[in-house]
């Protein structure tokens, strides 16, 4: 399942975007990141790199 970012917890640091292997994470409003779920390959790199642990598998 693709990952989703819980924007309430995101601090906008960009770590997830830097480690994304396929470039599916983009900057949105207030520097918060969002995942293009159609491009996500479900590798989990962003989830493990996030310092706030606000990225989880989509249910």
C-alpha positions in Angstrom: 0.0 0.0 0.0 1.3 3.5 -0.8 2.3 5.7 2.1 0.4 8.8 3.4 1.7 11.8 5.3 -0.4 13.0 8.3 -0.1 16.7 7.7 -1.0 17.7 11.2 2.2 16.0 12.4 4.5 17.0 9.5 7.0 19.7 10.3 8.0 20.4 6.7 11.7 19.3 7.1 11.8 17.6 3.6 13.6 14.5 4.8 11.0 12.2 3.2 11.3 14.0 -0.1 15.1 13.8 -0.1 15.1 10.0 0.5 12.2 9.1 -1.9 13.6 6.7 -4.5 11.1 7.6 -7.2 10.5 11.3 -6.5 6.8 10.9 -5.6 6.9 13.3 -2.6 6.2 17.0 -3.3 6.1 20.1 -1.3 2.6 21.4 -0.6 1.1 24.2 1.5 3.1 25.5 4.4 6.1 23.3 3.4 4.2 20.2 4.3 4.8 17.2 2.0 2.4 15.1 0.1 2.7 11.7 -1.6 1.6 11.1 -5.2 0.1 7.7 -4.5 0.0 6.8 -8.2 3.8 7.0 -8.3 4.6 5.5 -4.9 6.3 2.1 -5.1 5.8 1.3 -1.4 9.5 1.0 -0.6 9.0 2.6 2.9 12.2 4.8 2.7 10.2 7.9 3.6 8.5 6.3 6.5 11.8 5.1 8.1 13.5 8.5 7.5 10.8 10.7 8.9 11.9 12.2 12.2 8.3 12.8 13.3 7.1 9.3 12.2 4.0 10.9 10.6 4.2 8.7 7.4 2.3 5.5 7.5 0.9 2.9 5.1 -2.4 3.8 3.6 -5.2 1.5 4.7 
